[in-house]
Amino acid sequence: MSDITNDDGGESDLDLLRVDDAADLSFSPRPRRSEPGDLPMNTHLSPTSASSETFSAPQSAEVQPGLSAEDTDRKQDVPPDWYMEGHGRRVGYDDLTGIDWIYEYTKERQRLRVLLAVHKGFVGNLRQLLDASHVWVVLVASGVAVGCVAAFINIASDWLGDIKTGYCKKGVGGGDFYLNRQFCCWGHDEFAQCQDWTPWPDALGIGAKAGQFVMGYAFFFIFSILFAVSAAVLVKHFSTYAKHSGIPEIKTVLGGFVMRRFLGTWTLVTKSLGLTLAVSSGMWLGKEGPFVHLACCCANIIMKPFESLSQNEARKREVLSAAAASGISVAFGAPIGGVLFSLEQLSYYFPDKTMWQSFVCAMVAAVTLQALNPFHTGKIVLYQVTYTVGWHGFELVPFILLGVTGGIYGGLFIKLNMFIARLRKSQAYPFRNRPVLEVLVVSALSAIVNYPNLFMRAQMSDLVYYLFAECDTIGNNDIFGLCRATTGGALSMVWLLIAASQLGFLLASITFGLQIPAGIILPTLAIGALYGRALGVIVELLHKHFATSFIFATCEAEGLCVIPGTYAIVGAASALAGVTRMTASIVVIMFELTGALTYVLPIMIAVMLAKWIGDVFSTRGIYESWIHFNEYPYLENKDDTNLPHVPVSSVMTRVEEMKCFDANRAYTVKSLQDILRTTSYRGFPVVAFKNATSERSLETVDGTTGNREAPRDNTFLGYISRAELVFALERVTNLNSNASVPHTETVDERTPCYFSHHAHLARGRGIDLRPWIDHTPITLNASSSLQLAVSMFQKLGLRHLLFVERGAFRGILTKKDVWWILSASEGGSKAAGFMAGAEALHETGLEPGDEEGPEEARGLLQRDSGDQHHQRMPS
């Protein structure tokens, strides 16, 4: 049996299956007391008429408010009518499958109704208050945990990053080995006055400048490779889910996909340690994106004891959406920006209550990090700056130029990064199955390129801070010489800044996608800040030499007019908008970083232009591009989807091409097990064919449904998923559980199984599979348009959509099918197989149940994915 798990850790949902009625929409099946002479259900009746004539009156399986305990017990004793029972029993979700949003929220409403009915008076109100407080306890605890994890990573990565250039020795200044450079030289106006900080060449007694450069280069090179390789080894041996940014996978999970162990404890520990090492290596990667993954891991682990949250996949995703905001909050010191980031970039479903929950979690995380004060500067992030001078009208021209540059940079970066990602999957790639060796090579290349360039040698957070800062706030610690350059030196600095941005562009394109924890937000900010500062220096030189020009007429005679740091932050915002295609959240994050309300307008202009220019290259941002590249079944909840104007019957998988269970026949345990063993479908429609076939032919498993003469002449009854069918068969065939099953005969391979009412079931013979059928699946008329079907998938988060015509089953469309169609309509790699009328879809392998087949394990979830079968859907 396949693992049926939730996405948080190791335990199976089968182990978490609750016996109490509050956790299930349907109660345990009780055989109806039948009278002699009962006949099987009339197969020509519709489900409604059949239930009314064959069964007792429909009874609700819910405990309603206002009923006494005696009335409740009497109502529960009434045998349930499975045609009126609704969604049927569920046993959880397989790994790499989609959740049923409608079922999860229905289950939550059922749980709340039971809670209101059972608990009355003061005790009931107290119990309801306690139940409502669960989510707030989880959010507050998650915020505290995220703040602590962020503080640890910041402190450890700063220390390890400084170790590459030297160490702090014990001395008269109070230094010690565990201090980084900043704390070792605390209280000194200039780093040159610090006596306790010892570069490695000085520690070895090398006095010549050439020797110091070579020895410093060697230590920098060795430590960079050591840290990067250590991070790759951790990911490879302890948790493969800890690699990459994690944001594409978080988006997919929040969209309703189940990834087992992606948010588990091992992933949290491995990614925390691996991220610390990867950032310390000096490679062009960031920790802001991975912070979102770590925040979701913390929330997922903390909510495990609270079954009202952990056992409901929809509510779990609401909490994860709120936790994701705390990751951005501690990364940028921007709680409001974190909430908007979760709303704009991550969340698939973001109701008003989630907005408030996100704000609370982000605020608690920021307050926790502020209390811990890891930098001892009163700042949450190292590159938080303030501006005291406003901007002038003439600066709109360079700000517009920065916006255009950011859009071009973002489009080119995504193109190059996706090209490298495809190259890594090709058979000819030398490091295809050697991720650690690839990290070693890229880290060595990064170290070789970074050290000669002063801007690239520094830790990226230090670099961004100095690029953002005003010269007045830097003081004498201008380690890059940004504020003391002459005219000739300023021009040289411009070329050095531009060279660093270009080299960073290439290195970041190669690094993002390695098998290590790596984000792209901070490298993008650094690259944008580099070319933004370069443009700011140029404008400052123009003002210096042409101060009397009418262009600079608005500048005051005395005081600052052009601040290059403001150009750096506008350039950083434009670059980030070009890469991620976010808008409002970037503006708010930059505002919270600088605290300068006057610069919101230039940032908005640059972000707007960067997004427009970037959309010319591709409408997908970097995270959406990786989702599409890994072929995760994520459907954007947008209204601008470009779809062909065809009826859904042209693209659905028709009943003639499917395996359906006939409710008119009695299957045996062996025949059902053979069907499960020889097929990979994730579910089976249950129908009543009009013309029954012989019992013997029905037991033959030959890949057909047993009624090929007139498959369209049927009555649709429901849908049973593979997980529920497997569990039901194993439950009744397991000797240890026979005592709890409502039949008296020994179960063997010849025991009949029924999908509809039969007289044998009333006498305790046979297996009743009706409780496991979803009798109320979402259906649509087969003559509907494809646009309507896709809209239902996007708005309702459906896993599959069944199509009927006058009560007869006609076909099915799965989430994976819709993803395939959207990819083809956007001109992707599958566009060649998409033709007018969409009939070509059936020739390329679309099958029912492909929604969650082995192909879902591609990308992050499957190492070897370069075979030719990736050009078609799994069969």
N, C-alpha and C positions, 0 to 999 in steps of 0.2 A: 504493500500500500504506500502511496506517495505520502510524503510528509505534509500534514495539514497544520500549518503554523500561523502564528501572527508574526509581525515584523519586528518584534522587539528583542528577542533573545532566543534561548534554546528550547523552552518548553513548547509542547504541542497543544494546539487548541482542543485536540481530543481529550487531553488530560484536564483541560479547563472547562469542559462541557458541564453545564450546571444541571442538577436534577430538579431544582426548584422551578416552579412555573414562571416566576418573575423574570427569569433569564431567557425564556423561550416564548415564542409567539404561539406555539401549539403545545398542548399537554400530551402526556403519554397516551398512545393509542389504546383504547379500550374496546374490545370486541362487542359488537351489538348483540343483544339478546334476540335471537331470531326464532321464529316459529317454524314448525315443520311445513315444508312446501315452499319455503323461500326460493326465489329464482334469482339467477344472476341479473345484473343490471342490463336493461334494454340498451343495446349498443346504438340504436338509432335515435335515442333521446339526446337532447342537448345536455350539457352539464347541469344547467339549472333545473330542467325538468326531471332529469334522472335523480337528482338529489331529493327533489320534492316527492317523487313517487316511491323511491326505493328506501330512503333513509327517513329517520325521524326528523322532526322539524329542526332547522338549523339553530344551533345554540352558540352563543359567543363563548370563546375561551378566555375572555378577559374578566378580571375581577373589577367590577365597577363600584365607584363610590356610592355610599348610602346603603349598601347591602350588609345585612347582619352576617355573622360568621356562619350561622346555620343556613341562611340562604345561599351564602357563597359555596359552602360545601355541597349543598343540594345541586347547585348549578354546575359545579365541577363534575358531579357524578353523571351528568347527562352525557351520553356518548357523542363525540364530536362528529360533525359532518365534514369530511375532508375536502369536499368541493367548496365549502364555505369557509375553510380554515385560513385561507390566505397564502402567506409566503411559504408555509411548510417549515419543517425542521431544518436547522443548519448546524453544521459541525465545525465551522471555521473556514478559513481560506488557505488554499495551497500557497506555497512560496511562489513568488513571481506571478501573482494573479491580481485581478482587480477586485475591489470591494463593491458591495451593493449598498450604495448610499441610501436608497429609499428604505431598504430593509433595516439598516442600522438605526435610522431615525425613527422608524416605526417601533423597533425594539425598545428604544429609549422612551418613547411615549408610553409604551406598555409598562415599562418598569416604573415610571412615575405614577401611572394610574394605580398600580398595585401598591405602591408606597403610600399613596393618599388613602386607599381603601383600607389598608391593614392598620395603619397607625392613626389614631384619633386623639383628640384632646391635646393637653399640654405635652404629653410624651410624643404624640404624633408631630406637633409643631417643632419640637426639639429635634426629632429624628429628621424631619425635612430640612431644618436649618443645618444640621450636621451634613446631610447629603449634599446640599448646595455649597457648603464650604469646602468640599473636597477639591474642586477645581482651583480655588484661591490658595489653598495650602500648597498644592502642587506648583502653581505659578510663582508664589513667593519663594518656596524652597528652590525652584529651578533658577530663579534670578540670583539668589545667593550663591548657588553652586556655579553658575556661569561666571559670576564676578570673581570667585576664588580661582577657577580654572584659568581665566584670562590673566589674573595677576601672576599666577605661577608661570604661565607661558611667557609673559612679558619680561619678568625678572630673569628667568632661566635663559631665554634667547638673547637678551642683552648681554648677559655675562659670557655666554659661549661665543657670541659674535665678537666681543672685545678680545677674547682669548686668542683669536687668530693673529692679532697684532702685538700682544704683550700680556702682562699680568701685573697685579697689584701686590707689592711686597710689604712686609711689615716694616714700618719706619716711624719716624718722629711725627708724621702727619696722621697717624692712626690707621694706616692702610692695613689691609689683610687680603689673603689670596681670594676669598670668596666675593670680593667687591669688584664690580665692573669699573670701567674707566671713569664714568660720571661720579660714582660714589667715592672712588679712590681719590679723586681730585676735588672733592667737595670743599667749597670755601675759597678756592683759587679763582681769580679773575681770568687767568689764562691757563690753558693746559700746559704751556711751556714751564710754568712755575711749579708744576706738580712733581714732587720728587719720588713719591711712592710708586707711581705708575712706571713700569719698566718695559720698554719694547724688547722683543726677543733678541735683536742684534746687540743691544746694550747688555742684556743679561749674559750673553756669550762673550762679551769683551771685544767686539768688533768695532773699530773706530773709523775705518775708511768708509766714505760715503758709498762707493760702489759695493763694498762688501756688505754694508748695512742694507742696501737695496736688494741685493741678491738673497741675503739671509732672510729678510722680511718677506720677500717673494716666496721663498721656499716654505716658511712656516704657514703663510697664508694659503698656499697651494695644498699643503698636507692636511691642515685642519678642515679646509673646505671639502675636500674629498672624503675625509673621515666622517664628518657630520652627515653629508648627503648619503653616503653609502649605508651608514648606520640607520638612517631613516628608511631607506629602501628595504633593508633586511628586516626591520620591524614590520613593515607592511606586508612583505612577502610571507613571513612565517607566522604572524599572529592575527592579522586581519586585513584581508585584501580590500575590504570596504573602506579602509582608512585612507586610501589613495585619492588623489585629485582634490578638487575643491569641495565636492559634495553637494553643491547647490543644484546642479541638474537633477541629481537623484532625489534631493529633498523636494523639488518641484514635482517630480513624478510621484513620490510617495504622498504628498499632500493632494495630488490629483486623484488618489484612490488606488495606487498600486502598492502591493505588499512585497517588501524586501526583507526577508528573514535575516536577522543579525546585523542589519545595516545600522540600527540604532542601539546596539547592545553594549554591554560593559566593556568587552574586549575592544570594540571599535573606539570607544571613548578613550580608554587608556592608550591604545596604540597610536591614535591620531594625535593625542595631546603630546606624547613624547616625540613622535615622528615629526610633528609640526615644529616643535621647539628645535629639533636638530636641523630640519630643512631650512628654516628661517635663518639659523645661525650659520649655515654654510655659505651665505652670501649669494646664492642663486637668485635669479630674478623671479621670485614668487612672493606671495603675501600670506598673511594669516587671517585676513578679514573674512574671506569666504569660508574657510574651514571653521571659523568661530561659529558660523550659523549651524554647521553640522554638529559641532560639539554641544551647542545649546540644545539642539533637538535630542541628542543622546542623553543629556542630563535630565530633560523633562520626561523622556520615555522611561528611563530607569526609575525616576522618583515616583511616577504615577502607577507603577506596577502594583503596590498594595491596595490601590483604590480601584476596585473592580468596576465601579460605575463608569470609570474613564478607560481603564486598560482593556476591558472586555467589550468596548464599543468602538469600532474602528472609525466611525465618523467623529465622535467626540474626541477621540485620541488625536485626530488630525486638527481639530480646533485648538487643542492645547499645543500641539507642535507648531502651528502657525504663530501662536503667541510667543512661544519660546524662541522661534527664529528671529523675532524682533530683538530679543535680548542679545543675540550674537552680534548684530550690527551695532547695538547700543554700546557694548563694551569695546568694539573694534574702533569706533570713531568718537566715542563719548557723545553720541547723538541718539537719545532715547526716542525723540519724535521721528527722526530720520529712520530709525530702526522699524518703527511701526509702519511708516510709509513704504519702506523697502519690502516688508512682508506683504503688504497690501498690493503693491505694484508689481513686484517681481516673483514672489513665491506662491502665494495662496491661490488655490483653485476656488475655494469657497470661503468667503470672508464676511460673515454677518456682523451686525453692529456689536453684538456682545463680544466677538473676537477682537474687535478694535479696542474695546476697553480692557480686555484681558491682556492684549499685546502691550498696551501702554503700561499696565501695572508691572508686568514681567520685565519690560525694558527699563522701567524706572528703578525697580529693585536691583537689577544687575548693575546699573550705572552707579547707584548709591553705594553698593557693596564695593565696587572697584574704587570709587572715590574714597571710601573709608580705609581701604587697604593702602591706597596711595603708593603704588609700586615704584613710581618715579621720584617720589618725595618733592614734587614740584606743585602739588595741588591740581595737577591735570590728569585726566583719565587716559589720554593718549599723548605720546611723546611729541607729535607734530601739531599740537593744538596751538594756534597763534591768535593774536589780536591785531587789528588795524585801527589807527587813530586818524588817518587822513582819507578823505573821500576821493572820488574819481571826477574827471572832467569830461566835457562833451566830446573833445577831440579823441578821447581814448576809445570811443565806440568803434572806430574803424579797426584798430588792432584787436579789440575784443571780438568783432565779427570775423576777422581773419583767423583768430584762434578757434572759433566755433567751426569754421569750414575745415581747418586743419584737423581738428578732433574727429569730425565725421569721416574724413579721408583716412586718417589713421585707424579708426575703428573698423571701417570696411576692409582695409588691407590686412589688418591684424587677423580678423576672423578668417579671411580667405587663406592666409598663410598658415594659420594654426590648424585649420581643417585639412589643408593639403598635407601637412606633416602628420596629422592623425591618420589620414588614409594611407600615407606611406608606411606608417608603423604597422598597419594591418596587412600590408602586401607580403607576399611570400618571399620577395627578394630583399626585404629589410634585414640587415645583418643582426639586429638586436631584437628580432621578433619574439623570441622565447627567452630572452636574457634581460629582464628588466633591471636587475642590479647592475649588470655591466653597462647598460645604457645610461643609468644614473651616474655611474662613475665617469664615463666619457663626457657627458654633458657638464657635470660639476667641474671636471678638470678644464674643459674649454671655458667655462664661466670664470674660473679662477684666473686663468691665463689672460683673459680679456679684461677682467675687472681691475686687477691690481695696478696696472700702469695708469689708468684713468682715475684721478682723485675722486671724482664724483661717483664712480661706480664701485670704488673700493669700500666706501663707507656702508654701514648698515642702512637699509633702505628707509627706515623710519627716521633716522638722523638726517639723511639726505633730503627727504620731503620737508622736514621741519626747517632746515636752513634755506631751502628754496622758497618756502612760504613766508618766512619771517621778514620783518622790517629790519633794516640795518641798525636802527637805534636799539632794538631789543636784543640783537646778537651780542653787542659789546665787543670785547676783545677776543671772544672765542670764535672768531670767524675762521674756522678750520679750512674752508674752501676758498677764502680770499674773495668772496662775492662783493664785499663792501669797501675794499681797499685798492681797487684796480685803477690804473691810469687809463687814458684813452686807448693806447696800444694794448694794454693788458685786458681791457674790456672786450676789444675785438677778438683777442685770443680766447678769452673766456667764452665768447659767443660760439666760436667754432668748437670749443671743448664741450659746451653744453649740447650743441646739436649732434656732435659725434656720439656723446653718451646716450642721447635719446634714440639715435638710430641703432646703436649696438644693443641697447636695452630692448628695443623693438624686436630685434632678431632673437636675442636670448630668451625673452619672455615667450615668444612664439614657439620656441623649441621646448622650453621648460614646462609650460602648461600642457599637461597630458602625460607627464612621466608618472611612474608608479610610486609616487611619494605624495604626502599631503602638500598641496600647493594651491594657493589662490591667485587670482588675477587682478584683484581690485587695487592693491597697493602698488604693484609694478605699473599698472596703467596710470595711477595718480603720479608716480614718479616720472614716467615718460612725458606725460602732459605738463608736469611742472618744469621739466627740463626745457622743452621747447617754448613753454610760456615764459620762463625766466629769460631765455635768450632773446625773445622778442621784447621783453620789458627792458633789458639792458640796451637794446638798439634804440628804443624810444627815449630812454633816459639820455643816451648820447646825443640824439637829435635835439632834445631840449637843452642840453648843456651847451651845444654849439650854435643853436638857433633860438635862443631864449626870447629874442625880440620879434620873432615871426608872429604873424597874426594867428597862426595855428595855436600857439601857446598863449594867446592873449588872456585866457581865463586863469592862467596860473598867477599866483601871488609873487610879488617881487622877492620876498624873502620866504624861506621855508621850502618844504618838499612839494614837488609838483607831480613827479612820476615815481611810483613805487614799484620796482620790478617784482616784488613778492606778490602783488595783486595779480599781475599777469600770470604768475606761476599757478595761483589757485584757480584762475579762470581757465587756464590751459588744462589743468588737472581735471576740472569738471567737464570740459569738452571732451577730453580723451575718454573719461569714464562713460559719458553718455554715448559716445561713438561705439564703444565696445559692448556695453550692456543694453543700450537703447532705453535706459530708464530716464525719467525726466524730473518729476516733482520730488522724489526721494533724494536725488542727487543735490538739488538746490537746497533742500532743508539740511542735509548732512553738511554741506559746505558752509551754510550759515551757522550751524551749531559749532563747527570747527573754528570759524573765525570770529563769530560774535559781531560781525559788521553787517548791519542791516542795509547799509547804503550800497553794498556790493551785490545784493540779491539780483538786481536788474541786469547787470552785466553777465552774471552767472546764468540767469535764465535765458538771455539772448544766445550765449555760447552753447548752452545745452540744447536749445531748440534747433539751432542750425546744425549742430553735430548729429542730432537724431535724423533730421531731414536728409542730410548728406549721406549718413550711414545707411538709411533705408533705400537709397539709390543702389547701393551695392547688394544689399539683401535685407529683407524685413526681419530676419531673425538676429537676435543678439547672440553673444557668445554662449550663454547658457542654453538658449533654445537650439542653437546649432549643435551643441553636444548632445542634447536630448534627441534630436533628429539623427545625428550620426550614430548614436548607440541604439537607435530604433526602439526607444522606450515608448510604450503605448500612452503617450500624453497628448491630450487634445486641448488646444488653447480655447479658453472660454471667451471667444471673440465673435463679433458679428460681421467681420470683414472677410470671412472665408470665401475664397473664389471656388465655386463648385460648378460642375457641368449641369445643365438644365435637362436632366433625365429622370424618369420615374425610378423609384427605388427598386422596383421589380427587375430593372436591368442590371443591377449590381448585387442584389442579394443572392445568397446561396439558396437555391430552390429545394423544395421538398424532395424532388426526384434525385437530387445529388446527396441526400443526407441519410443518416441512420436514425430512424424514429422508432420508439417503442409503441407497439400496438396494444391499447388497453383491452381489446377484445380477446386477447390470447393469454395463455398461462405460460410464462417463461419458466425455465428451471434455473436453479442456482448455477449449474454448470454453464448453461447457455449465456447467462448474464456475465459470468466471470470470463468466459471466452471472448465476449464482445469487448469487455474492458481491457482484456489482455492484447487483443489484436487491433485496437483503435486507440487514438490519442486525443479524441474529442473531449472537451471540457464539460459537455453537457448533452442531453438528448431530449428533444421534444417528445411529449406523450400525446398520442392521438388515438382516435377510434376509427379505424378504417371500416368502410361500409361492408366490404366483402371479406369475410373471414376465411382463412385458409386452414388446412388440416393441421392438427396438433403436431404431427410428426415433422412436417415441413417447417413449422415455426420454430422447432428446437434446433434446426440446422443453422449453424453459424457460417455463412458463406459470404459475408460482407454485404448482404442485402437486408432490407427491412422485412422481408417476407410478404410483401404485398405490392409487388411491382406492377401488377396489372393496371391498377387505378390509384396511384399514390395521392392524387389530388382530391379524390373523393373521400374526405375524412372529416372528423369533428375534432377540433383542437381542445385538449383537456388541461395541459400544463407543461411544465418543464422541470426536469430533474437534473441536477448537476452531477458531475462525475464524483466529486468528493462525497456528497450525501449518499450516492448509490454504493460506493465502495464501503463506506462506513456501515451502512445498513446491512450489507451482505456479510461483512466480517462480524458484525454484532450478533447476528443470528446463527452464524456457523461456528462461533467460538463456544466451546463446551462450557467455559466458565460463566457465560452470560445467558445460557439457555433457560435458566430458572426465572429470569426476569422478562422473558419474551412471551407474549400472549399466544402461544400455541403449544400443544401437548405432544405432538409427534416429534421424533428425532429428526433433526435437519441433516440432510445429505445432499448430494449433487442433484438428485432427482426431485427434490422438494419444489413444488410450484411456487412461483412468485407472481403477485397480481398488482397491476397498476390501477385497478378499478374494483368496485365491490363484487364479491363472488360469494356464493353460498358456503363454500369451503371455509372461508375466513370466519364466518359466524360459528362454525363448528370446531374452530381451533386448528384447522388444517391449512397449511400454506403460509406464506409470508406476505404480509400486507405492506406494500411500498407506498401507499397513498400518503402517509404522514410526511414523507420526504419529498413530495412533489410540490413545486411552487405552482399553485392553482391560479394565481393572479399575477402572472408576469406582465411586464409592460408590452403592449401590442400596438400595432398600427396597421391601418388598411394597406394592402399590398399595392394599391394604385396611388399611394401618396408620393410626393416628390422627394427626391434625394435631399434637398435642402431642409425639409422638415425633419427627416430622419436624423441628419447630422446635427441639427439644432437640438433635438432631444438628447442626443449623446452629450453634447456640450453643456446643456443647461441642467440636466438631471444626473450626469455622471454615470450613465448606464454602462453595464458590462456587455449586454447584448440586447437586441431589439427583435422581437418576433413579429412576423407579418401574417395577417389572416385576411380572409375574404369570405364574408357571410358565415363566419364560424369555422371555416376550414383553414388549416395551416397551409401557408404558401412558401415561407422561407424565413431566413434568419440573417441578421447582420450583426457582426461583433465589433467590439471596440478596435481590435486590430485591423479589421476590414476597413473601418472608417479612417483609421490612421493611414492605411495603405492608399486609399482613394485620395485623401487630402494631399499626401506626398506626391502622388501622380499628377494631381491637378495643379500643384505648384511648380511643376516642371522638374521634379527631382529625378533620381536615378531610375525610377519606375515609370516615368512619363511615357516611354516608348510603348509600354504595354497597355496604356490607357487610350482608348479610341472612342470615337463618337458612338453613343449607345451603350458603351461600357461593357459590351459582351466579352471583350478580351480579358476581363478580370477573371472569368471562370476558366480560362485556358492557362492561366499562370499559377494555378495552385491554390486559390482561395477555398478553404474548407471551413465548415462549422467548427467552432472551438479553437480556431487559430488565435483567438484573443490572447491566450496565455500559454502558448506552446513553448518548446525549448528555445525558440528564437529570442524570447524575452531575456535570456541570459546573456545576450550579446553585450559587447562593450565592457562596462565595469563588471558584469556578471559572468563573463565567459572569456577566458584568455585566448583560445584559439578560435578565431572567427573570420578567417580569411578565405574560406572555401567558396566554391562557386555557388553553393546553395543559398548564399546570402542575397542573391538576386531574385529570390522567389519566397513566397510564404511557406511555412512548414506544412507538411502534409501528414 
